[in-house]
Amino acid sequence: MGAGRGQRLMPMTQTQPKCFTEVCGRRILDWTLDAFRSEGLGKFIFIGGYLMNVVQGAYPEFTYVENSDWAKTNMLLSLMTARDHMANGFYATYTDTLYLSDAVEALSSSPHDITLVMDTQWRKRYVFRSQHPEDDGEKMICVDDKVVRVSRDIPSEAASGEYTGLIRMTARGAAQFMEFYDDLRQQFDLDQMLDEDRPFRMAYLIHQLQRMIEAGIPVHCVPVPGNYHEIDTIQDYHLATADWMRFE
């Protein structure tokens, strides 16, 4: 999912999309591709918007889906632009995050229909993220491997970890997800408030996932202790680069 502008990474995203930001000499996107390819996964659907043509020129092997309304929508609606590719199950990931193959391997091994990757050492990163406080983290509460709540409103001390934006759904999980989305769309206009004082068009993926949990649809998690960074600000970029030098 790479449709957004990455405003808080300006001027680095002035002429290139966020996923082209280089960390230790390699694009974020290339770190992501390596993590998936190391697990034998090689078919990629790129949801583009801002400077999508730049990605198309560099990665002609991708299948592309355009979120033409990228400036006025958020993660949930952006993901659903690729629904024609979801029926047989899929992995989805943000494109401003760094992680390694262990996260994808853990997802691949999950027997469940909907599985999220959770960083259990997330608070160690936030110590230095003054521009991105813990309140903004997509936090999770889990009992064993079952997610019982996912929300920014979870108190940090109560959280089991942070959702990394990496998710896998089987064909059954994808069907549940799309059916639930369609039900929500019948209930909410795009500009109608959903959760966390956000209109439906600006909903994050976690907003639907939480509603699915409340409806009794099982959502599970796999833990990854660290080796994860979200790069949302220039400060994040410097923190991630300093840490990721371990893997050069």
Backbone hydrogen bonds in HBPLUS format (Angstrom, degrees):
<---DONOR---> <-ACCEPTOR-->    atom                        ^
c    i                          cat <-CA-CA->   ^        H-A-AA   ^      H-
h    n   atom  resd res      DA  || num        DHA   H-A  angle D-A-AA Bond
n    s   type  num  typ     dist DA aas  dist angle  dist       angle   num
A0002-GLY N   A0047-ILE O   2.88 MM  45  5.59 148.2  1.98 146.0 156.5     1
A0050-TYR N   A0003-ALA O   2.91 MM  47  5.52 178.0  1.91 140.5 139.9     2
A0009-LEU N   A0006-GLY O   2.97 MM   3  5.52 160.2  2.01 117.5 123.8     3
A0010-MET N   A0007-GLN O   3.12 MM   3  5.52 165.6  2.14 113.8 116.6     4
A0012-MET N   A0009-LEU O   2.82 MM   3  5.65 131.2  2.06 142.7 139.9     5
A0014-GLN N   A0011-PRO O   3.12 MM   3  5.14 160.7  2.16 114.0 113.1     6
A0020-PHE N   A0017-PRO O   2.99 MM   3  5.63 162.3  2.02 120.0 125.9     7
A0021-THR N   A0018-LYS O   3.09 MM   3  5.70 167.8  2.11 120.2 123.2     8
A0029-LEU N   A0019-CYS O   3.04 MM  10  5.16 157.4  2.09 155.1 147.9     9
A0028-ILE N   A0021-THR O   2.93 MM   7  5.93 136.7  2.12 152.0 160.6    10
A0023-VAL N   A0026-ARG O   2.70 MM   3  5.37 161.4  1.73 155.0 149.1    11
A0026-ARG N   A0023-VAL O   3.28 MM   3  5.37 160.1  2.32 104.2 110.1    12
A0030-ASP N   A0027-ARG O   3.04 MM   3  5.17 123.5  2.37  98.0 112.0    13
A0031-TRP N   A0027-ARG O   3.16 MM   4  6.61 153.1  2.24 152.0 158.9    14
A0032-THR N   A0028-ILE O   3.07 MM   4  6.40 155.8  2.13 150.3 157.2    15
A0033-LEU N   A0029-LEU O   2.91 MM   4  6.20 160.1  1.95 149.7 154.7    16
A0034-ASP N   A0030-ASP O   3.04 MM   4  6.16 161.5  2.08 146.4 150.7    17
A0035-ALA N   A0031-TRP O   3.15 MM   4  6.38 152.2  2.23 143.4 150.6    18
A0036-PHE N   A0032-THR O   3.19 MM   4  6.56 152.9  2.27 151.8 158.3    19
A0037-ARG N   A0033-LEU O   2.82 MM   4  5.97 169.5  1.83 157.9 161.6    20
A0038-SER N   A0034-ASP O   2.98 MM   4  5.91 150.7  2.07 144.3 150.2    21
A0039-GLU N   A0036-PHE O   2.94 MM   3  5.40 151.0  2.03 110.3 119.5    22
A0041-LEU N   A0036-PHE O   3.16 MM   5  5.30 160.8  2.20 137.8 134.2    23
A0040-GLY N   A0037-ARG O   2.96 MM   3  4.95 161.4  1.99 111.9 112.4    24
A0063-THR N   A0044-PHE O   3.02 MM  19  6.31 171.9  2.03 163.4 166.1    25
A0046-PHE N   A0063-THR O   2.82 MM  17  6.21 159.7  1.86 166.7 172.2    26
A0065-VAL N   A0046-PHE O   2.97 MM  19  6.14 163.7  2.00 154.3 152.7    27
A0048-GLY N   A0065-VAL O   2.88 MM  17  6.25 152.0  1.95 160.1 167.7    28
A0067-ASN N   A0048-GLY O   2.80 MM  19  5.99 174.4  1.81 177.3 175.4    29
A0052-MET N   A0049-GLY O   3.36 MM   3  5.18 146.5  2.48 124.6 115.2    30
A0054-VAL N   A0051-LEU O   3.11 MM   3  5.58 143.1  2.25 109.5 118.8    31
A0055-VAL N   A0052-MET O   3.08 MM   3  5.34 120.0  2.45 103.1 116.8    32
A0056-GLN N   A0052-MET O   3.01 MM   4  6.34 163.0  2.04 155.1 160.3    33
A0057-GLY N   A0053-ASN O   3.02 MM   4  6.15 150.4  2.11 140.5 147.2    34
A0058-ALA N   A0054-VAL O   3.30 MM   4  6.51 143.7  2.44 138.2 146.7    35
A0058-ALA N   A0055-VAL O   3.10 MM   3  5.22 125.2  2.42  98.7 112.6    36
A0059-TYR N   A0055-VAL O   2.84 MM   4  5.89 147.0  1.95 158.0 167.2    37
A0062-PHE N   A0059-TYR O   3.25 MM   3  5.97 170.7  2.26 121.3 123.9    38
A0070-TRP N   A0067-ASN O   3.13 MM   3  5.29 135.7  2.34 124.1 119.8    39
A0072-LYS N   A0069-ASP O   2.97 MM   3  5.64 156.5  2.03 122.3 129.5    40
A0074-ASN N   A0201-ARG O   2.97 MM 127  6.44 125.8  2.27 161.1 155.4    41
A0078-SER N   A0074-ASN O   2.98 MM   4  5.99 155.4  2.05 158.6 165.6    42
A0079-LEU N   A0075-MET O   2.86 MM   4  5.99 163.2  1.89 152.0 155.5    43
A0076-LEU N   A0203-ALA O   3.16 MM 127  5.77 166.2  2.18 143.5 144.6    44
A0080-MET N   A0076-LEU O   3.16 MM   4  6.42 155.4  2.22 147.0 153.6    45
A0081-THR N   A0078-SER O   3.17 MM   3  5.51 156.2  2.22 107.6 114.8    46
A0082-ALA N   A0079-LEU O   3.01 MM   3  5.83 164.8  2.03 122.2 127.2    47
A0083-ARG N   A0080-MET O   3.25 MM   3  5.02 155.8  2.31 110.1 107.6    48
A0085-HIS N   A0082-ALA O   2.94 MM   3  5.71 165.3  1.96 125.7 130.7    49
A0086-MET N   A0083-ARG O   3.11 MM   3  5.08 170.4  2.12 112.9 113.9    50
A0089-GLY N   A0086-MET O   2.85 MM   3  5.38 162.4  1.88 131.7 133.4    51
A0090-PHE N   A0169-MET O   2.83 MM  79  5.44 143.9  1.96 144.8 156.6    52
A0169-MET N   A0090-PHE O   2.83 MM  79  5.44 164.8  1.85 165.0 170.3    53
A0092-ALA N   A0167-ILE O   2.86 MM  75  5.34 155.6  1.92 149.8 153.5    54
A0167-ILE N   A0092-ALA O   2.95 MM  75  5.34 161.6  1.99 156.1 160.2    55
A0231-ILE N   A0096-ASP O   2.79 MM 135  5.42 168.6  1.80 175.2 177.1    56
A0098-LEU N   A0229-HIS O   2.76 MM 131  5.04 159.7  1.80 149.8 156.9    57
A0229-HIS N   A0098-LEU O   3.04 MM 131  5.04 146.8  2.15 135.6 140.9    58
A0103-ALA N   A0100-LEU O   3.20 MM   3  6.01 147.1  2.31 120.1 126.0    59
A0105-GLU N   A0101-SER O   2.82 MM   4  6.01 160.8  1.85 157.1 163.4    60
A0106-ALA N   A0102-ASP O   2.99 MM   4  6.08 154.8  2.05 139.8 145.8    61
A0107-LEU N   A0103-ALA O   3.19 MM   4  6.45 155.1  2.25 140.8 147.1    62
A0108-SER N   A0104-VAL O   2.90 MM   4  6.15 160.6  1.94 151.5 157.0    63
A0109-SER N   A0105-GLU O   3.08 MM   4  6.30 139.9  2.25 143.3 153.2    64
A0110-SER N   A0107-LEU O   3.08 MM   3  5.30 154.6  2.15 106.6 114.5    65
A0170-THR N   A0113-ASP O   2.91 MM  57  4.93 151.3  2.00 132.9 141.1    66
A0220-HIS N   A0114-ILE O   2.89 MM 106  6.11 174.6  1.90 159.3 160.8    67
A0115-THR N   A0168-ARG O   2.96 MM  53  5.33 165.1  1.98 158.7 163.1    68
A0168-ARG N   A0115-THR O   2.93 MM  53  5.33 154.4  1.99 152.2 160.0    69
A0116-LEU N   A0220-HIS O   2.85 MM 104  6.28 155.6  1.91 140.1 144.8    70
A0222-VAL N   A0116-LEU O   2.88 MM 106  6.33 145.3  2.00 161.4 170.3    71
A0117-VAL N   A0166-LEU O   3.01 MM  49  5.60 148.4  2.11 167.5 164.7    72
A0164-THR N   A0117-VAL O   3.12 MM  47  5.89 164.9  2.14 159.0 158.7    73
A0118-MET N   A0222-VAL O   2.94 MM 104  6.07 164.0  1.97 157.9 159.2    74
A0224-VAL N   A0118-MET O   2.76 MM 106  5.93 154.8  1.82 160.1 158.7    75
A0119-ASP N   A0162-GLU O   2.87 MM  43  5.20 162.1  1.90 152.3 150.4    76
A0162-GLU N   A0119-ASP O   3.03 MM  43  5.20 154.2  2.10 133.4 139.6    77
A0120-THR N   A0224-VAL O   3.26 MM 104  6.24 144.4  2.40 120.1 130.3    78
A0124-LYS N   A0121-GLN O   3.20 MM   3  5.91 148.3  2.31 117.7 125.3    79
A0125-ARG N   A0122-TRP O   3.13 MM   3  5.64 135.8  2.33 109.7 119.8    80
A0126-TYR N   A0122-TRP O   3.42 MM   4  6.79 153.8  2.50 144.5 151.7    81
A0128-PHE N   A0125-ARG O   3.30 MM   3  6.19 153.0  2.37 121.9 125.2    82
A0129-ARG N   A0126-TYR O   3.19 MM   3  4.77 153.2  2.27  94.9 103.0    83
A0132-HIS N   A0129-ARG O   3.15 MM   3  5.26 159.0  2.20 105.4 111.9    84
A0136-ASP N   A0133-PRO O   3.03 MM   3  5.77 158.8  2.07 120.5 126.0    85
A0137-GLY N   A0134-GLU O   2.94 MM   3  5.19 165.2  1.97 114.2 119.1    86
A0139-LYS N   A0137-GLY O   3.04 MM   2  5.52 123.0  2.38 106.8  90.9    87
A0163-TYR N   A0138-GLU O   2.76 MM  25  5.50 167.9  1.77 170.9 167.6    88
A0151-SER N   A0139-LYS O   2.92 MM  12  5.46 146.7  2.03 145.6 155.8    89
A0140-MET N   A0161-GLY O   2.90 MM  21  5.50 150.3  1.99 157.2 153.1    90
A0160-SER N   A0140-MET O   2.65 MM  20  5.71 154.9  1.71 152.9 161.8    91
A0141-ILE N   A0149-ARG O   2.86 MM   8  5.17 157.1  1.91 152.1 152.9    92
A0148-VAL N   A0141-ILE O   2.87 MM   7  5.74 165.0  1.89 155.8 160.9    93
A0149-ARG N   A0141-ILE O   3.33 MM   8  5.17 143.6  2.47 145.0 141.7    94
A0143-VAL N   A0146-LYS O   2.86 MM   3  5.32 155.5  1.92 156.6 160.7    95
A0146-LYS N   A0143-VAL O   3.01 MM   3  5.32 167.1  2.03 129.7 131.1    96
A0221-CYS N   A0145-ASP O   2.83 MM  76  5.25 147.8  1.94 140.9 145.2    97
A0147-VAL N   A0219-VAL O   2.79 MM  72  5.51 164.7  1.81 146.4 150.8    98
A0158-ALA N   A0155-PRO O   2.88 MM   3  5.35 148.1  1.98 114.0 124.1    99
A0159-ALA N   A0156-SER O   3.16 MM   3  5.27 151.9  2.25 103.4 111.7   100
A0174-ALA N   A0170-THR O   2.78 MM   4  5.98 160.4  1.82 155.8 160.9   101
A0175-ALA N   A0171-ALA O   3.01 MM   4  6.19 153.0  2.09 142.1 149.1   102
A0176-GLN N   A0172-ARG O   3.00 MM   4  6.28 158.2  2.05 149.2 154.9   103
A0177-PHE N   A0173-GLY O   2.90 MM   4  6.10 156.9  1.95 147.2 154.1   104
A0178-MET N   A0174-ALA O   2.89 MM   4  6.10 167.7  1.91 154.0 156.3   105
A0179-GLU N   A0175-ALA O   2.98 MM   4  6.03 160.4  2.02 146.6 152.5   106
A0180-PHE N   A0176-GLN O   2.98 MM   4  6.08 157.0  2.03 144.9 151.4   107
A0181-TYR N   A0177-PHE O   2.93 MM   4  6.16 155.3  1.99 146.8 154.1   108
A0182-ASP N   A0178-MET O   2.98 MM   4  6.18 161.6  2.01 148.6 152.8   109
A0183-ASP N   A0179-GLU O   3.06 MM   4  6.32 150.3  2.15 143.4 151.3   110
A0184-LEU N   A0180-PHE O   2.99 MM   4  6.30 155.6  2.05 148.9 155.4   111
A0185-ARG N   A0181-TYR O   2.91 MM   4  6.22 155.8  1.97 153.1 160.1   112
A0186-GLN N   A0182-ASP O   3.16 MM   4  6.41 138.1  2.35 138.2 148.1   113
A0186-GLN N   A0183-ASP O   3.20 MM   3  5.22 129.6  2.47  94.4 107.4   114
A0187-GLN N   A0183-ASP O   3.24 MM   4  6.54 133.3  2.47 137.2 149.4   115
A0187-GLN N   A0184-LEU O   2.94 MM   3  5.04 130.9  2.18  97.8 112.0   116
A0188-PHE N   A0184-LEU O   2.85 MM   4  6.02 146.3  1.96 156.7 166.5   117
A0192-GLN N   A0189-ASP O   3.03 MM   3  5.06 163.0  2.06 108.3 113.5   118
A0201-ARG N   A0190-LEU O   2.90 MM  11  4.90 157.2  1.95 149.4 141.7   119
A0200-PHE N   A0192-GLN O   2.85 MM   8  5.88 143.2  1.98 151.0 155.9   120
A0194-LEU N   A0198-ARG O   2.65 MM   4  5.69 171.4  1.66 160.3 159.5   121
A0198-ARG N   A0195-ASP O   3.00 MM   3  5.63 137.7  2.18 116.4 125.8   122
A0202-MET N   A0199-PRO O   2.88 MM   3  5.48 148.2  1.98 119.1 128.4   123
A0203-ALA N   A0200-PHE O   3.07 MM   3  5.17 161.0  2.11 117.7 116.4   124
A0207-HIS N   A0204-TYR O   3.12 MM   3  5.54 142.7  2.27 106.6 116.3   125
A0209-LEU N   A0205-LEU O   3.11 MM   4  6.39 168.1  2.12 153.5 157.3   126
A0210-GLN N   A0206-ILE O   2.90 MM   4  5.95 159.0  1.94 146.6 150.6   127
A0211-ARG N   A0207-HIS O   3.34 MM   4  6.50 157.2  2.40 136.7 142.5   128
A0212-MET N   A0208-GLN O   2.88 MM   4  6.17 150.0  1.97 153.2 162.4   129
A0213-ILE N   A0209-LEU O   2.96 MM   4  6.25 155.8  2.02 148.8 154.9   130
A0214-GLU N   A0210-GLN O   2.98 MM   4  6.25 160.8  2.02 149.8 154.6   131
A0215-ALA N   A0211-ARG O   3.01 MM   4  6.20 131.5  2.26 134.4 147.1   132
A0215-ALA N   A0212-MET O   3.06 MM   3  4.96 128.3  2.34  92.0 106.4   133
A0217-ILE N   A0212-MET O   2.98 MM   5  5.36 160.5  2.02 154.4 148.0   134
A0216-GLY N   A0213-ILE O   2.97 MM   3  5.19 160.3  2.01 109.2 114.7   135
A0226-GLY N   A0224-VAL O   3.05 MM   2  5.98 118.3  2.44 114.2  97.8   136
A0237-TYR N   A0233-THR O   3.02 MM   4  6.37 154.1  2.09 147.1 154.2   137
A0238-HIS N   A0234-ILE O   3.14 MM   4  6.50 157.5  2.19 151.9 155.5   138
A0239-LEU N   A0235-GLN O   3.02 MM   4  6.30 160.1  2.06 152.9 158.8   139
A0240-ALA N   A0236-ASP O   2.82 MM   4  5.98 166.2  1.84 157.6 161.2   140
A0241-THR N   A0237-TYR O   2.96 MM   4  6.07 161.7  2.00 147.6 153.1   141
A0242-ALA N   A0238-HIS O   3.07 MM   4  6.17 162.4  2.10 144.8 149.1   142
A0243-ASP N   A0239-LEU O   3.17 MM   4  6.39 153.7  2.24 143.6 150.4   143
A0244-TRP N   A0240-ALA O   2.74 MM   4  5.80 162.6  1.77 157.8 163.2   144
A0246-ARG N   A0243-ASP O   3.33 MM   3  6.36 171.4  2.33 122.4 124.5   145
A0247-PHE N   A0244-TRP O   2.94 MM   3  5.68 164.5  1.96 122.6 126.8   146
A0248-GLU N   A0245-MET O   3.36 MM   3  5.33 172.9  2.37 106.2 107.6   147
